Amino acid sequence: MAKHINKIKELLNILNIDAALIKSKTIKKYLDTVTGSGIHLFITKDKSYAILDGRYVEEVKEKESDFEIIENTPAKSQKSHFDIINNIMNEHNYKVLGIEASAYSITDYEKLKNYNFSVFLIEEELNEVRILKDKHEIDVIKKACKITDDIFSKVLKHIKVGVSEREINAWIQYYSLISGANKMSFDTIVTSGPRTALPHGRPTDRKINSNEPIMIDFGIEYENYQSDMTRMIFIGEPSEEIKNIYETVKRAQKAGVDAIKTGALSRDVDKVARDIIINAGYGEYYNHGLGHGIGIGDGAEQPYLNQSSNVILKDNMIMSCEPGIYIPGLGGVRIEDDVLIKDGIGVPLNNTTKEMIILEK
């Protein structure tokens, strides 16, 4: 049974268009449909269609009841998917078709312009549809965050002097998959020592030393929705400078979470956290936005918390809050939670401690 079709139909009315053509895996996942590349979802004001080749017929029949299935296998048919869409548009006297701007090629766009209807590009509008989460989405993301906390606690037991970044990454992958994750949300970040100054550093064969920072930034995909968490670990006491950086980032992260509330302007939330880092003398070493939306995550996810974002925050939005300081040659610190706005205030969904985690040597 597909989800959120009514939200797409509401969007048709808002945009004053007759139908939408969906191809991206992201929106198919949002609708909870089969995500194969040979499936085009055609949603009109009156009805929804899945136009697909023969590889997907049985799978879609098993899963869907909200779409009329139209098989169109290229080897058997002289018609393109676009010809079928054109027939339906003509049959119902539809005049305007919306298509995902990033999912279809320029060639596709030019082909569609040859038919008897207007083509309207939609992209940000679909992202905005996804920005407010319903109860099911919130419950699934909460579960993903709970699993993420549990994975992290298990991985901690394997971190010791001499273990490589790649080995830590392998344990994260292992525990994620056996805990029910479909896959990782993104390429896991595991860095250590001076490499923690790389905000998106990938794991290497570098071995962990005592008294240095270890950054772990990972998330899982669970039932199509994602989590994203960053924590720092130390084996033995870090240097005083790293401790100072850690405490600065922790204060900025808490201030950011506290500023996430209904009615707040997203760029103002970024400024609250950023000002703490700037005032501590580390402004030049903070080189990214405070956060981004949490959800399906395969494409752009609103709201962004950065210096140019104008989104007004509302209840049922979920976003990351992840300030960081990165000093080349020394190392970096980032602390990140996923934050839900509930009853007007930001509520972190991750329960892993944000106090400094110092393991015994």
C-alpha positions as CSV (number, residue, x, y, z in Angstrom):
1,M,0.0,0.0,0.0
2,A,1.5,3.3,-1.1
3,K,1.9,6.2,1.4
4,H,1.7,9.9,0.9
5,I,-0.1,9.8,-2.5
6,N,-2.5,12.4,-1.2
7,K,0.3,14.8,-0.4
8,I,1.4,14.6,-4.1
9,K,-2.2,15.2,-5.2
10,E,-2.4,18.2,-2.9
11,L,0.8,19.5,-4.5
12,L,-0.9,19.2,-7.9
13,N,-3.6,21.5,-6.7
14,I,-1.2,24.0,-5.2
15,L,0.8,24.1,-8.4
16,N,-2.3,24.1,-10.6
17,I,-1.0,21.2,-12.7
18,D,-2.9,18.1,-13.7
19,A,-0.3,15.3,-13.1
20,A,3.1,14.5,-11.9
21,L,5.7,12.0,-13.4
22,I,7.9,10.4,-10.8
23,K,11.1,8.5,-11.5
24,S,13.6,9.1,-8.6
25,K,14.3,6.4,-6.1
26,T,13.9,9.0,-3.3
27,I,10.3,9.9,-4.1
28,K,9.4,6.2,-4.8
29,K,10.7,5.4,-1.3
30,Y,8.8,8.3,0.1
31,L,5.6,6.8,-1.5
32,D,6.7,3.4,-0.2
33,T,6.5,1.8,-3.7
34,V,8.8,-0.5,-5.7
35,T,11.9,1.6,-6.5
36,G,13.1,-0.1,-9.7
37,S,14.6,2.1,-12.4
38,G,12.2,0.8,-15.0
39,I,9.1,2.1,-13.2
40,H,7.6,5.5,-13.9
41,L,4.9,6.6,-11.4
42,F,2.2,8.8,-13.1
43,I,0.0,10.5,-10.5
44,T,-2.9,12.5,-11.8
45,K,-5.7,14.5,-10.0
46,D,-8.0,11.5,-10.5
47,K,-5.9,8.4,-10.6
48,S,-2.4,6.9,-10.1
49,Y,-0.5,4.6,-12.6
50,A,2.6,2.6,-12.5
51,I,4.1,2.3,-16.0
52,L,6.7,-0.4,-16.0
53,D,8.5,-3.1,-18.0
54,G,7.8,-6.8,-17.4
55,R,10.6,-7.3,-14.9
56,Y,8.6,-5.5,-12.2
57,V,5.0,-6.7,-12.9
58,E,4.7,-9.4,-10.3
59,E,6.6,-7.4,-7.6
60,V,4.4,-4.4,-8.1
61,K,1.2,-6.6,-8.1
62,E,2.3,-8.0,-4.7
63,K,3.0,-4.6,-3.2
64,E,0.6,-2.1,-4.7
65,S,-3.1,-1.6,-4.7
66,D,-3.1,2.2,-5.2
67,F,-1.7,2.2,-8.7
68,E,-3.2,0.9,-12.0
69,I,-0.4,-1.2,-13.5
70,I,0.4,-0.6,-17.1
71,E,3.1,-3.0,-18.5
72,N,5.2,-1.5,-21.3
73,T,8.2,-3.7,-22.0
74,P,10.4,-2.0,-24.7
75,A,11.2,-5.3,-26.4
76,K,7.5,-6.0,-27.0
77,S,6.1,-2.5,-27.5
78,Q,6.4,0.2,-30.1
79,K,5.3,2.8,-27.6
80,S,7.4,4.7,-25.2
81,H,6.3,5.4,-21.6
82,F,5.9,8.9,-22.7
83,D,3.4,7.9,-25.4
84,I,1.3,6.1,-22.8
85,I,1.4,9.2,-20.6
86,N,0.3,11.3,-23.6
87,N,-2.6,9.0,-24.3
88,I,-3.8,9.4,-20.7
89,M,-3.3,13.1,-20.7
90,N,-5.4,13.4,-23.9
91,E,-8.1,11.1,-22.7
92,H,-8.7,13.2,-19.6
93,N,-8.0,16.6,-21.2
94,Y,-5.1,17.2,-18.9
95,K,-3.0,20.2,-20.0
96,V,0.0,20.4,-17.7
97,L,2.4,17.7,-16.6
98,G,4.9,18.1,-13.8
99,I,8.2,16.1,-14.0
100,E,11.0,15.7,-11.5
101,A,13.7,18.1,-12.8
102,S,16.6,16.1,-11.5
103,A,15.3,12.7,-12.4
104,Y,14.7,13.2,-16.1
105,S,17.3,14.1,-18.7
106,I,17.3,17.1,-21.0
107,T,16.6,14.7,-23.8
108,D,13.5,13.4,-21.9
109,Y,12.4,17.0,-21.4
110,E,12.7,17.8,-25.1
111,K,10.8,14.7,-26.0
112,L,7.9,15.5,-23.6
113,K,7.7,19.1,-25.1
114,N,6.7,17.5,-28.4
115,Y,3.4,16.3,-26.9
116,N,0.1,18.1,-26.6
117,F,0.6,19.3,-23.0
118,S,2.8,21.8,-21.2
119,V,5.7,20.5,-19.1
120,F,6.4,22.0,-15.6
121,L,9.6,21.2,-13.8
122,I,9.2,20.3,-10.1
123,E,12.0,19.7,-7.6
124,E,12.0,21.9,-4.5
125,E,8.3,21.6,-4.3
126,L,8.7,17.8,-3.8
127,N,11.4,18.4,-1.2
128,E,9.0,20.8,0.7
129,V,6.3,18.1,0.7
130,R,8.6,15.8,2.6
131,I,9.7,18.4,5.2
132,L,6.9,17.8,7.7
133,K,6.9,14.3,9.0
134,D,3.8,12.3,10.0
135,K,3.6,10.0,13.0
136,H,4.7,6.9,11.1
137,E,7.8,8.7,9.8
138,I,8.7,10.1,13.2
139,D,8.3,6.7,14.8
140,V,10.5,5.0,12.2
141,I,13.2,7.7,12.6
142,K,13.1,7.4,16.4
143,K,13.6,3.7,16.0
144,A,16.5,4.3,13.6
145,C,18.2,6.6,16.1
146,K,17.6,4.1,18.9
147,I,19.3,1.4,16.8
148,T,22.2,3.8,16.0
149,D,22.7,4.4,19.7
150,D,22.9,0.7,20.3
151,I,25.3,0.1,17.5
152,F,27.6,2.8,18.8
153,S,27.7,1.2,22.3
154,K,28.6,-2.1,20.8
155,V,31.4,-0.7,18.6
156,L,32.9,1.1,21.6
157,K,33.9,-2.3,23.0
158,H,36.2,-2.9,19.9
159,I,38.1,0.4,20.1
160,K,41.6,0.2,21.5
161,V,45.1,1.3,20.7
162,G,46.4,-0.4,17.5
163,V,42.9,-1.0,15.9
164,S,42.7,0.7,12.5
165,E,40.0,3.1,11.3
166,R,39.0,0.5,8.7
167,E,38.4,-2.1,11.4
168,I,36.2,0.2,13.4
169,N,34.3,0.9,10.2
170,A,33.9,-2.8,9.7
171,W,32.4,-3.3,13.2
172,I,29.9,-0.4,12.5
173,Q,28.8,-2.1,9.2
174,Y,28.5,-5.5,10.9
175,Y,26.4,-4.3,13.9
176,S,24.3,-2.1,11.6
177,L,23.3,-5.0,9.3
178,I,22.6,-7.5,12.1
179,S,20.5,-4.8,13.9
180,G,18.1,-4.6,11.0
181,A,19.5,-1.7,8.9
182,N,18.8,-1.9,5.2
183,K,22.1,-0.2,4.6
184,M,24.2,2.7,5.8
185,S,22.8,6.2,5.4
186,F,26.0,7.4,3.8
187,D,29.7,6.4,3.6
188,T,30.7,6.1,7.3
189,I,33.2,8.6,8.6
190,V,35.9,7.2,10.9
191,T,39.0,9.3,11.4
192,S,41.6,9.6,14.1
193,G,44.4,11.9,15.3
194,P,45.1,14.8,12.9
195,R,42.7,13.2,10.3
196,T,39.8,14.3,12.5
197,A,40.4,17.7,10.9
198,L,38.8,16.3,7.7
199,P,35.0,16.8,8.1
200,H,34.2,14.0,5.7
201,G,37.3,11.9,6.1
202,R,36.8,8.2,5.1
203,P,38.4,5.4,7.1
204,T,42.0,4.3,6.3
205,D,44.5,1.8,7.6
206,R,45.8,4.3,10.1
207,K,45.9,2.7,13.6
208,I,44.5,4.4,16.7
209,N,46.9,5.9,19.2
210,S,46.3,6.8,22.8
211,N,45.3,10.3,23.9
212,E,44.1,11.4,20.4
213,P,40.6,12.2,19.1
214,I,38.6,9.6,17.2
215,M,35.6,10.8,15.2
216,I,32.8,8.5,14.2
217,D,30.0,9.8,12.1
218,F,27.5,7.3,10.8
219,G,23.8,6.5,10.3
220,I,21.6,3.7,9.2
221,E,18.7,3.4,6.8
222,Y,15.8,1.6,8.5
223,E,12.5,1.1,6.7
224,N,13.5,3.7,4.2
225,Y,14.3,6.4,6.8
226,Q,17.7,7.4,8.1
227,S,19.6,8.4,11.2
228,D,22.8,10.4,11.4
229,M,25.0,10.7,14.6
230,T,28.6,11.9,15.3
231,R,30.5,11.3,18.5
232,M,34.1,11.7,19.6
233,I,36.1,9.0,21.5
234,F,39.5,9.1,23.3
235,I,41.7,6.4,24.6
236,G,43.2,8.1,27.6
237,E,43.1,11.9,28.3
238,P,43.4,14.2,25.2
239,S,45.5,17.3,25.1
240,E,44.2,20.5,26.9
241,E,43.6,22.2,23.5
242,I,41.5,19.3,22.2
243,K,39.6,19.3,25.5
244,N,38.9,23.1,25.1
245,I,37.8,22.5,21.5
246,Y,35.5,19.7,22.6
247,E,33.8,21.8,25.3
248,T,33.4,24.7,22.8
249,V,31.7,22.4,20.3
250,K,29.5,20.8,23.0
251,R,28.3,24.2,24.1
252,A,27.6,25.2,20.5
253,Q,25.7,22.0,19.9
254,K,23.5,22.4,22.9
255,A,22.8,26.0,22.0
256,G,21.9,24.9,18.5
257,V,19.5,22.3,19.8
258,D,17.9,24.8,22.2
259,A,17.5,27.2,19.3
260,I,15.6,24.7,17.2
261,K,12.0,25.5,17.9
262,T,8.7,26.3,16.1
263,G,8.9,29.8,14.5
264,A,12.7,30.0,14.4
265,L,14.4,31.0,11.2
266,S,16.8,28.3,10.1
267,R,19.7,30.7,9.5
268,D,19.2,32.2,13.0
269,V,19.6,28.8,14.5
270,D,22.9,28.4,12.6
271,K,24.1,31.8,13.9
272,V,23.4,30.9,17.6
273,A,25.8,27.9,17.4
274,R,28.3,29.6,15.0
275,D,28.6,32.7,17.3
276,I,29.8,30.5,20.2
277,I,32.5,29.0,18.0
278,I,33.5,32.4,16.6
279,N,33.6,34.0,20.1
280,A,35.9,31.2,21.3
281,G,38.3,32.1,18.6
282,Y,37.7,29.1,16.3
283,G,35.5,30.7,13.6
284,E,37.8,30.1,10.7
285,Y,37.9,26.4,11.5
286,Y,34.1,25.9,11.3
287,N,33.4,25.4,7.6
288,H,29.9,23.9,7.1
289,G,26.3,24.5,8.0
290,L,24.8,23.5,11.4
291,G,22.5,20.9,10.0
292,H,20.2,19.4,7.4
293,G,16.9,17.6,7.2
294,I,16.6,14.0,8.3
295,G,14.3,11.6,6.4
296,I,14.5,9.5,3.2
297,G,17.9,11.2,2.5
298,D,18.7,9.9,-1.0
299,G,18.3,13.5,-2.3
300,A,18.1,17.0,-0.9
301,E,16.4,17.0,2.4
302,Q,15.0,20.2,4.0
303,P,15.3,22.0,6.3
304,Y,18.9,23.2,6.0
305,L,20.4,25.0,8.9
306,N,23.0,27.3,7.4
307,Q,23.9,31.0,6.9
308,S,21.6,31.5,3.9
309,S,18.6,29.3,4.7
310,N,15.3,31.0,5.1
311,V,13.1,28.1,6.2
312,I,10.8,28.8,9.2
313,L,10.9,25.8,11.5
314,K,7.7,24.0,12.4
315,D,6.6,21.1,14.6
316,N,7.3,17.7,13.1
317,M,10.4,18.8,11.2
318,I,13.5,16.6,11.9
319,M,17.1,17.9,11.3
320,S,20.6,17.3,12.4
321,C,22.5,19.6,14.7
322,E,26.2,19.1,14.1
323,P,28.7,22.0,14.7
324,G,32.4,21.3,14.4
325,I,35.9,22.7,14.7
326,Y,38.6,21.3,12.4
327,I,42.2,22.5,12.8
328,P,44.7,21.1,10.2
329,G,47.6,19.3,11.7
330,L,45.9,19.1,15.1
331,G,42.5,17.5,14.7
332,G,38.8,18.2,14.9
333,V,35.7,17.7,16.9
334,R,32.1,17.4,15.8
335,I,29.0,16.4,17.9
336,E,25.8,15.6,16.2
337,D,22.2,14.6,17.1
338,D,19.0,14.3,15.1
339,V,16.5,16.7,16.5
340,L,12.7,16.6,16.3
341,I,10.6,19.7,16.8
342,K,7.8,18.5,19.1
343,D,5.3,20.8,20.9
344,G,7.4,23.8,19.8
345,I,10.8,22.7,21.0
346,G,13.8,20.7,19.7
347,V,14.1,17.2,21.1
348,P,17.3,15.2,20.4
349,L,16.5,11.7,19.3
350,N,19.9,10.3,20.1
351,N,20.5,9.2,23.6
352,T,24.3,8.5,23.4
353,T,26.1,10.7,25.9
354,K,27.7,14.0,24.7
355,E,30.1,14.1,27.6
356,M,33.6,13.3,26.6
357,I,34.0,9.5,26.1
358,I,37.4,8.5,27.4
359,L,38.2,4.8,27.2
360,E,40.9,3.1,29.3
361,K,44.2,2.4,27.6
